[in-house]
Amino acid sequence: MRVIAGTAKGVRLKAVSGSQVRPTTDRVKESLFQIIGPYFDGGNILDLFAGSGSLGLEALSRGAQHAVFVDQKKASVDVIRTNLRSAKLEERSEVYRRDARSALRHLKRQGKVFRYIFLDPPYRDPVLSGILEQISVGNMLEPDGTVIVERASDVILEADYHDLKRIRTLHYGDTDVDLYCQKEE
């Protein structure tokens, strides 16, 4: 696992040991970033269920201004901090060890909004629908922002969550990635 492009291109990322964390493959990550934008002109990123932090690190390397990483496991938080140090991206990031719902409430109270929100919970964890609702109702996405949801292909999500509308689904074997944007008024 590595950073594919940008200022930290080629930096090898440490993975979280054990089978609890399933990192996004380089193939899926590369394809995803070609679709959402190979490079960014700033913006804030939220990497929820961050695991090793691979998606948020990639976005920072490609020009995102700031990233917030959230995971409830200590091992994941330790790996994220190690990876941020290796990529020299610590100063442009925050790392929280919290439950996803609690973290969203905390970030909402701080008035944070994001251009990109990455959701990659443990496969088949039933939390995704509730998290998408919370993001939508909390207005945590910039008007032109995107929520990126990685899930097992047999997990079904709704096409809409309040103000969020699925605009595309990408298929990679047993993994699907859904892109949600705000509905146009």
Order of alpha helices (4+ residues) and beta strands (2+ residues): alpha-beta-alpha-beta-alpha-beta-alpha-beta-alpha-beta-beta-beta-beta
